[in-house]
Amino acid sequence: MKTFRCAILGFTVTILLSASQSIGQTLPQTAAYILSGGIVEVKDMKTDGDDTVYVPSFMIGLTNMIPAMAVHVSNRERCEITFEPVKSDQVKRVSVYFNNVIPTETRNQLTAKNQLQSISTFYLIGEEQVVCAEVNGNKGCSRTLDTPAYTENLPRVYKAIDYLFSKFCSPSRRKGAF
């Protein structure tokens, strides 16, 4: 089982985007918020119609700078969201298929703790592909997507997931045992 680190930095895909939990939030805002680990608030995103938002660059931890991203709905019916860096020397694209996520399998694990903050890894899991990443024509897909989040943001991230599935996406269900 492959795991993609979602923050589009070089070869690994480390997508960390964010959006706050407010009524009337759009699908790309909600997805961006979830995948930023709750770091980037909706008010900090620039909206371009109902299907695209631009997320500013942000820091996770003390050393990981996540570049500015364009987040857009690729396929509303499949609840497919695509993330692309605004400026890049390489073609980098990450697609997340939220209809393939099994919400009851979503979990987190504490990965780092220092005097300033606590960082957890947040996992979205499915029996089918949850994420596909493309870098310079090379594509890889996985049934697990993990992304870092500040531990204190996790309750809001879980609320955003509930909102996502209540308003926009159809949650997947376990089809069989692993």
C-alpha positions as CSV (number, residue, x, y, z in Angstrom):
1,M,0.0,0.0,0.0
2,K,1.5,3.3,-1.1
3,T,1.1,6.5,0.9
4,F,1.4,10.0,-0.7
5,R,2.7,12.8,1.4
6,C,0.6,15.6,0.2
7,A,2.6,18.9,0.0
8,I,3.7,19.5,-3.5
9,L,7.4,19.9,-2.8
10,G,9.6,18.2,-5.3
11,F,9.0,14.5,-5.8
12,T,6.8,13.8,-2.8
13,V,3.3,15.1,-2.8
14,T,2.6,17.0,0.4
15,I,-0.7,18.8,-0.1
16,L,-1.5,21.0,2.8
17,L,-4.3,23.4,2.1
18,S,-6.9,24.8,4.4
19,A,-10.4,26.3,4.7
20,S,-12.5,27.2,7.8
21,Q,-15.7,25.5,8.8
22,S,-18.4,28.0,7.8
23,I,-21.8,27.7,6.3
24,G,-21.8,28.4,2.5
25,Q,-18.3,27.3,2.0
26,T,-17.6,26.0,-1.5
27,L,-16.3,22.5,-2.4
28,P,-12.8,23.7,-3.4
29,Q,-12.6,25.8,-0.2
30,T,-13.6,22.9,2.0
31,A,-11.1,20.5,0.2
32,A,-8.3,23.1,0.5
33,Y,-8.9,23.5,4.2
34,I,-8.9,19.8,4.9
35,L,-5.8,19.1,2.9
36,S,-3.9,22.1,4.5
37,G,-4.5,20.5,7.8
38,G,-6.7,23.5,8.8
39,I,-3.8,26.0,8.5
40,V,-5.1,28.2,5.7
41,E,-8.4,29.9,6.5
42,V,-11.1,30.5,3.9
43,K,-10.7,34.3,4.4
44,D,-7.1,33.9,3.2
45,M,-8.1,32.1,0.0
46,K,-8.9,34.0,-3.2
47,T,-12.1,32.7,-5.0
48,D,-12.4,32.5,-8.7
49,G,-16.0,31.4,-9.4
50,D,-17.6,28.4,-7.7
51,D,-15.0,25.9,-8.9
52,T,-11.6,27.4,-8.1
53,V,-9.7,28.9,-5.2
54,Y,-6.2,30.1,-4.8
55,V,-4.4,29.2,-1.6
56,P,-1.4,31.3,-0.5
57,S,1.9,29.7,0.5
58,F,2.2,28.7,4.1
59,M,4.4,27.0,6.6
60,I,3.9,23.7,8.4
61,G,6.3,23.3,11.2
62,L,9.5,25.3,11.3
63,T,10.9,24.2,7.9
64,N,8.3,23.1,5.4
65,M,7.1,25.9,3.1
66,I,4.1,24.8,1.0
67,P,3.8,26.8,-2.3
68,A,0.8,28.8,-3.4
69,M,-1.8,26.5,-5.0
70,A,-4.7,26.7,-7.4
71,V,-7.4,24.3,-6.2
72,H,-10.3,23.5,-8.5
73,V,-13.1,21.0,-9.1
74,S,-12.1,18.6,-11.9
75,N,-15.3,16.5,-11.7
76,R,-18.1,17.6,-9.4
77,E,-20.0,14.3,-9.8
78,R,-17.0,12.2,-8.7
79,C,-16.0,14.9,-6.1
80,E,-12.6,15.1,-7.8
81,I,-10.4,18.1,-6.7
82,T,-7.2,19.0,-8.4
83,F,-4.3,20.9,-6.8
84,E,-1.6,22.6,-8.8
85,P,1.2,25.0,-7.8
86,V,0.7,28.5,-9.1
87,K,4.3,28.8,-10.1
88,S,6.5,25.8,-10.9
89,D,9.3,24.7,-13.1
90,Q,7.8,21.3,-13.3
91,V,4.3,20.2,-14.1
92,K,2.9,19.0,-10.8
93,R,-0.7,18.0,-10.3
94,V,-2.4,16.1,-7.5
95,S,-6.0,14.9,-7.8
96,V,-8.0,13.8,-4.7
97,Y,-11.1,11.6,-5.2
98,F,-13.2,12.3,-2.1
99,N,-16.0,10.0,-3.2
100,N,-13.5,7.1,-2.7
101,V,-12.7,8.1,0.9
102,I,-14.2,6.0,3.7
103,P,-14.8,8.6,6.4
104,T,-15.0,6.1,9.1
105,E,-11.4,5.0,8.3
106,T,-10.1,8.6,8.6
107,R,-7.5,8.8,11.4
108,N,-4.5,10.7,12.7
109,Q,-1.3,10.0,14.5
110,L,1.0,12.4,16.5
111,T,4.3,12.6,14.5
112,A,6.2,15.5,16.1
113,K,6.1,17.6,19.2
114,N,8.3,20.5,20.3
115,Q,8.0,23.5,22.6
116,L,6.0,25.5,20.1
117,Q,3.6,23.0,18.4
118,S,2.4,19.5,18.0
119,I,2.1,18.1,14.5
120,S,0.1,15.0,13.6
121,T,-0.3,13.1,10.3
122,F,-3.8,13.0,9.1
123,Y,-4.9,10.1,6.9
124,L,-7.7,9.8,4.3
125,I,-8.2,6.1,3.3
126,G,-10.2,4.2,0.7
127,E,-10.5,0.8,-1.0
128,E,-10.1,2.6,-4.4
129,Q,-7.6,5.3,-5.4
130,V,-7.9,8.3,-3.1
131,V,-5.1,10.4,-4.6
132,C,-3.1,10.5,-7.9
133,A,-0.1,12.6,-8.4
134,E,1.5,13.6,-11.7
135,V,5.0,15.1,-12.0
136,N,6.5,15.7,-15.5
137,G,4.2,13.1,-17.0
138,N,4.9,10.4,-14.4
139,K,1.7,9.4,-12.5
140,G,1.3,7.4,-9.3
141,C,-1.9,6.7,-7.4
142,S,-2.6,5.4,-3.9
143,R,-5.5,4.4,-1.7
144,T,-4.1,6.4,1.2
145,L,-3.3,10.1,1.4
146,D,-1.6,11.5,4.4
147,T,-0.9,15.1,5.2
148,P,0.5,16.9,8.2
149,A,-1.7,19.0,10.4
150,Y,-1.3,21.0,13.6
151,T,-2.8,18.7,16.3
152,E,-4.9,21.5,17.7
153,N,-6.5,22.0,14.3
154,L,-7.7,18.4,14.0
155,P,-11.2,18.9,15.6
156,R,-12.0,21.6,12.9
157,V,-10.5,19.4,10.1
158,Y,-12.8,16.6,11.2
159,K,-15.8,19.0,11.2
160,A,-14.8,20.1,7.7
161,I,-14.8,16.4,6.5
162,D,-18.3,16.0,8.0
163,Y,-19.4,19.2,6.1
164,L,-17.7,18.0,2.8
165,F,-19.7,14.7,2.9
166,S,-23.0,16.4,4.0
167,K,-22.9,19.0,1.3
168,F,-20.8,17.8,-1.7
169,C,-19.5,14.3,-1.8
170,S,-20.8,10.7,-1.3
171,P,-18.7,8.8,1.2
172,S,-17.4,5.4,0.2
173,R,-18.1,2.4,2.3
174,R,-16.0,-0.6,3.1
175,K,-16.7,-3.3,0.5
176,G,-14.6,-6.1,2.0
177,A,-11.9,-6.9,4.5
178,F,-8.3,-6.1,3.7
